[in-house]
Amino acid sequence: MDPFPMFALGLDKDGDGKISRDEAPRQLIEQGAFSGIDRDQDGFLEYYRATEQGLANQGWKDSFDAIFHTDGRLAEGFIALAEVQGYVFAGKRLAARCALRMGLTEKAGQLATEAEALAERFEQAFWCEELGTYAVALDGAKQPCRVRTSNAGQLLFTGIVGADRARLVAADLMSQKFYSGWGIRTVARGEARYNPMSYHDGSIWPHDNALIALGFARYGLKHSVAHLFKGLFDAASYMDLRRFAGSSASGGGDLCSIPSLARRRPGPAPRRSRCWRRRSGSNSTLRAVKSACAIRGCPNF
């Protein structure tokens, strides 16, 4: 769903804003690789299942029941995920920086303007005042899925959120609804489909938490970074070889609730999902350390 924006972010490997000319792909900048699917031309990147055999959800939370409304109804139609818009925003900003270094001044200005316009549209469409956080998605009817999820935390990583609302989102994510003592749940306790043993509806994913921690660091929320960092490593101490698991159940975070592996729901899945989860677990360690120590690698786009 978001390979091109994520690729653009990867150009700034060290997080220091320095991008070499030979790494900046001219085709990515000149032709624009951020258009994707936007059926109704509302400026949001969307996905849609073309056949019944395909994945119903095509973000990183690809379980069939991962995106839903507050009453538990599954989202249908062309779906615009919150964090994907954030990655497009960050990708456009970094692409603008690439273009400027390549001497494409006009293109750089265009990309920067598009990024700011996207941020304004996003704020109007996704912010839920009654929740104090962002909707996880817009469904095909452009109705917000007003559910508290960890997706809002990845928005902090992308920088699309203003400082005041970033603090509100962070406070919500570190509340008892989300933070179990072992990490931040994918879905807040109390939501319609919350299940701590599910794959994406209440479990804890270290790679998700690591991106959230980088987001906290971006906005200077050091206490939240340290608190989250400790929970993740406490949970890892219960896992095989003390490694981060791909995902784990979100228990209560005390000695009577030891973290265990989450269960995947039936449905289509990549054949290499287990290998992917191992890689994500190891990468999460590095991201968590970077965010806790505020060393190079924290987002700077």
C-alpha positions as CSV (number, residue, x, y, z in Angstrom):
1,M,0.0,0.0,0.0
2,D,2.8,2.5,0.8
3,P,6.0,1.2,-0.8
4,F,6.8,4.4,-2.8
5,P,6.5,6.8,0.2
6,M,8.4,4.4,2.4
7,F,11.1,4.1,-0.3
8,A,11.5,7.9,-0.4
9,L,11.9,8.0,3.4
10,G,14.6,5.3,3.1
11,L,16.7,7.7,1.1
12,D,17.5,9.6,4.3
13,K,19.1,6.5,5.9
14,D,20.8,8.4,8.8
15,G,18.0,10.8,9.6
16,D,20.3,13.8,9.1
17,G,18.6,15.3,6.1
18,K,21.6,14.7,3.8
19,I,20.7,12.9,0.6
20,S,23.3,12.2,-2.0
21,R,22.6,13.1,-5.6
22,D,23.2,9.7,-6.9
23,E,20.7,8.1,-4.5
24,A,17.8,10.5,-5.4
25,P,15.9,8.7,-8.2
26,R,15.1,11.3,-10.8
27,Q,12.1,9.3,-12.1
28,L,10.5,9.2,-8.7
29,I,10.8,13.0,-8.4
30,E,9.9,14.0,-12.0
31,Q,7.0,11.6,-12.7
32,G,5.6,11.5,-9.1
33,A,5.2,8.1,-7.5
34,F,2.8,9.2,-4.8
35,S,-0.4,9.2,-6.9
36,G,-1.6,5.6,-6.3
37,I,-5.3,5.0,-6.3
38,D,-7.6,7.9,-5.7
39,R,-10.9,7.1,-7.3
40,D,-12.8,10.1,-6.1
41,Q,-9.9,12.6,-6.5
42,D,-10.2,13.7,-2.9
43,G,-6.4,13.7,-2.5
44,F,-6.1,10.6,-0.3
45,L,-4.3,7.4,-1.2
46,E,-6.7,4.4,-1.1
47,Y,-6.8,0.7,-1.6
48,Y,-9.5,-1.7,-2.7
49,R,-9.8,-5.5,-3.0
50,A,-10.3,-6.3,-6.7
51,T,-11.4,-9.9,-6.2
52,E,-12.8,-12.0,-3.4
53,Q,-9.5,-13.9,-3.3
54,G,-7.5,-10.7,-2.5
55,L,-6.7,-9.2,0.8
56,A,-9.6,-7.1,2.2
57,N,-7.1,-4.8,4.0
58,Q,-3.8,-3.9,2.3
59,G,-2.0,-1.8,4.9
60,W,0.4,-3.3,7.4
61,K,-2.7,-4.5,9.4
62,D,-3.9,-6.8,6.7
63,S,-6.3,-9.0,8.7
64,F,-9.8,-9.1,7.3
65,D,-11.2,-7.5,10.4
66,A,-8.4,-4.9,11.1
67,I,-10.3,-1.8,9.8
68,F,-13.7,-1.3,11.3
69,H,-16.2,1.3,12.6
70,T,-17.0,2.1,16.2
71,D,-19.9,-0.4,16.2
72,G,-17.8,-3.2,14.8
73,R,-18.9,-3.0,11.2
74,L,-16.1,-3.7,8.8
75,A,-15.0,-0.9,6.5
76,E,-15.9,-1.4,2.9
77,G,-15.1,0.2,-0.5
78,F,-12.0,2.2,-1.3
79,I,-10.3,2.7,2.1
80,A,-7.9,5.5,3.0
81,L,-5.7,4.6,5.9
82,A,-4.6,7.3,8.3
83,E,-0.9,6.4,8.5
84,V,-0.6,5.9,4.7
85,Q,-1.5,9.6,4.2
86,G,1.2,10.4,6.8
87,Y,3.8,8.5,4.8
88,V,2.7,10.2,1.6
89,F,3.1,13.5,3.4
90,A,6.6,12.6,4.7
91,G,7.6,11.1,1.3
92,K,6.6,14.3,-0.6
93,R,8.6,16.5,1.9
94,L,11.7,14.3,1.5
95,A,11.2,14.1,-2.3
96,A,11.0,17.9,-2.3
97,R,14.4,18.0,-0.6
98,C,15.8,15.5,-3.1
99,A,14.5,17.7,-6.0
100,L,16.1,20.8,-4.5
101,R,19.5,19.1,-4.3
102,M,19.1,17.9,-7.9
103,G,18.4,21.5,-9.1
104,L,14.7,20.8,-9.8
105,T,13.6,24.0,-8.0
106,E,10.1,24.2,-9.5
107,K,9.4,20.5,-8.7
108,A,10.6,20.9,-5.2
109,G,8.2,23.8,-4.6
110,Q,5.3,21.8,-6.0
111,L,6.0,18.8,-3.8
112,A,6.3,20.9,-0.7
113,T,3.0,22.7,-1.5
114,E,1.3,19.4,-2.1
115,A,2.6,18.0,1.2
116,E,1.2,21.0,3.2
117,A,-2.1,20.8,1.3
118,L,-2.4,17.1,2.2
119,A,-1.7,17.9,5.9
120,E,-4.6,20.4,5.9
121,R,-7.0,18.0,4.2
122,F,-6.0,15.2,6.5
123,E,-6.6,17.2,9.6
124,Q,-10.1,18.1,8.5
125,A,-11.1,14.6,7.5
126,F,-9.4,12.4,10.1
127,W,-9.3,14.2,13.4
128,C,-12.0,13.1,15.8
129,E,-12.6,15.6,18.5
130,E,-14.7,13.3,20.7
131,L,-11.9,10.7,20.7
132,G,-9.0,13.1,21.1
133,T,-7.2,11.2,18.3
134,Y,-7.3,10.4,14.6
135,A,-9.7,8.0,12.8
136,V,-8.0,4.8,11.7
137,A,-9.4,5.3,8.1
138,L,-12.0,6.7,5.8
139,D,-14.3,4.0,4.2
140,G,-15.6,4.1,0.7
141,A,-18.4,6.4,1.7
142,K,-15.8,8.8,3.2
143,Q,-17.1,8.0,6.7
144,P,-14.3,8.0,9.4
145,C,-13.7,4.8,11.2
146,R,-13.8,6.4,14.7
147,V,-11.7,3.8,16.5
148,R,-8.8,4.3,18.8
149,T,-5.8,2.4,17.2
150,S,-2.1,2.5,17.2
151,N,-2.1,3.8,13.6
152,A,-2.4,7.3,15.1
153,G,1.0,6.7,16.7
154,Q,2.7,6.2,13.4
155,L,1.3,9.6,12.3
156,L,3.7,11.1,14.8
157,F,6.6,9.4,13.1
158,T,5.7,10.9,9.8
159,G,5.4,14.5,11.2
160,I,2.0,15.2,9.6
161,V,0.5,16.0,13.1
162,G,0.8,19.5,14.7
163,A,2.6,19.7,18.1
164,D,-0.5,20.3,20.2
165,R,-2.4,17.3,18.8
166,A,0.7,15.1,18.9
167,R,0.7,15.5,22.7
168,L,-2.9,14.5,22.8
169,V,-2.3,11.4,20.7
170,A,0.7,10.4,22.8
171,A,-1.2,10.8,26.0
172,D,-3.9,8.6,24.7
173,L,-1.5,5.9,23.5
174,M,0.2,5.8,26.9
175,S,-3.1,5.6,28.8
176,Q,-4.3,2.2,30.2
177,K,-6.6,1.8,27.2
178,F,-3.5,1.3,25.0
179,Y,-0.4,0.7,27.1
180,S,-0.5,-2.7,28.7
181,G,2.8,-2.6,30.5
182,W,4.4,-4.6,27.6
183,G,3.8,-2.1,24.9
184,I,1.0,-0.2,23.0
185,R,-1.9,-2.3,21.7
186,T,-2.9,-2.2,18.1
187,V,-6.5,-1.4,19.2
188,A,-7.5,0.2,22.5
189,R,-9.2,-1.8,25.2
190,G,-12.9,-1.2,25.0
191,E,-13.3,-0.9,21.2
192,A,-15.8,-3.2,19.5
193,R,-13.4,-5.7,18.1
194,Y,-10.8,-5.5,20.8
195,N,-9.2,-8.9,21.5
196,P,-5.7,-9.0,23.1
197,M,-5.1,-12.4,21.5
198,S,-5.9,-11.3,17.9
199,Y,-3.5,-10.5,15.2
200,H,-4.2,-6.8,14.7
201,D,-7.1,-6.0,17.0
202,G,-5.4,-5.6,20.4
203,S,-2.1,-7.4,20.2
204,I,1.3,-5.6,20.5
205,W,3.7,-5.3,17.6
206,P,7.2,-4.3,18.4
207,H,7.8,-2.8,14.9
208,D,4.6,-0.7,15.4
209,N,5.8,0.4,18.9
210,A,9.2,1.3,17.6
211,L,7.8,3.6,15.0
212,I,5.6,5.2,17.6
213,A,8.6,5.6,19.9
214,L,10.4,7.4,17.0
215,G,7.3,9.6,16.7
216,F,7.4,10.4,20.4
217,A,11.1,11.3,20.1
218,R,10.3,13.6,17.1
219,Y,8.0,15.7,19.3
220,G,10.4,15.7,22.3
221,L,8.2,13.3,24.5
222,K,11.2,11.7,26.2
223,H,9.3,10.3,29.2
224,S,6.9,8.4,26.9
225,V,9.9,7.0,24.9
226,A,11.6,5.8,28.0
227,H,8.4,4.2,29.4
228,L,7.6,2.5,26.1
229,F,11.2,1.4,25.7
230,K,11.1,-0.4,29.1
231,G,7.8,-2.1,28.5
232,L,9.1,-3.6,25.2
233,F,12.3,-4.9,26.7
234,D,10.5,-6.3,29.7
235,A,8.2,-8.2,27.3
236,A,11.2,-9.5,25.3
237,S,12.6,-11.0,28.5
238,Y,9.8,-13.6,28.4
239,M,10.3,-14.5,24.7
240,D,12.6,-17.2,23.2
241,L,16.2,-16.0,23.3
242,R,14.9,-12.7,24.7
243,R,14.1,-11.5,21.2
244,F,11.2,-9.2,20.2
245,A,8.4,-11.3,18.8
246,G,6.7,-10.3,15.6
247,S,3.6,-9.7,17.7
248,S,2.4,-10.7,21.2
249,A,-0.8,-10.7,23.1
250,S,-1.4,-7.6,25.2
251,G,-1.9,-8.8,28.7
252,G,-2.0,-6.6,31.8
253,G,1.7,-6.0,32.1
254,D,2.2,-7.6,35.5
255,L,3.5,-10.9,36.8
256,C,0.0,-12.4,36.6
257,S,-0.2,-11.6,32.9
258,I,2.9,-12.8,31.0
259,P,3.0,-11.8,27.3
260,S,2.5,-14.6,24.8
261,L,2.4,-14.8,21.0
262,A,-0.7,-13.5,19.2
263,R,-2.7,-15.6,16.9
264,R,-3.3,-15.0,13.3
265,R,-6.9,-15.1,12.0
266,P,-7.6,-17.4,9.0
267,G,-7.2,-15.7,5.6
268,P,-4.7,-15.0,2.8
269,A,-1.2,-14.4,4.1
270,P,2.2,-14.0,2.5
271,R,4.2,-17.2,2.4
272,R,7.2,-15.5,4.1
273,S,5.2,-13.8,6.8
274,R,7.1,-15.6,9.6
275,C,10.5,-14.4,8.1
276,W,9.1,-10.9,7.8
277,R,8.1,-11.0,11.5
278,R,11.5,-12.0,12.6
279,R,13.1,-9.2,10.6
280,S,10.6,-6.7,12.0
281,G,11.4,-7.8,15.5
282,S,15.2,-7.3,15.1
283,N,14.7,-3.9,13.3
284,S,12.4,-2.9,16.2
285,T,15.3,-3.2,18.6
286,L,17.4,-0.8,16.7
287,R,14.6,1.7,16.2
288,A,13.8,1.6,19.9
289,V,17.4,2.2,20.9
290,K,17.6,5.1,18.4
291,S,14.5,6.8,19.8
292,A,15.5,6.3,23.4
293,C,19.0,7.7,22.9
294,A,18.0,10.4,20.4
295,I,20.8,9.3,18.1
296,R,21.0,9.6,14.3
297,G,18.2,7.7,12.7
298,C,15.3,9.6,14.3
299,P,13.0,11.1,11.7
300,N,14.2,14.3,10.1
301,F,11.8,14.7,7.2
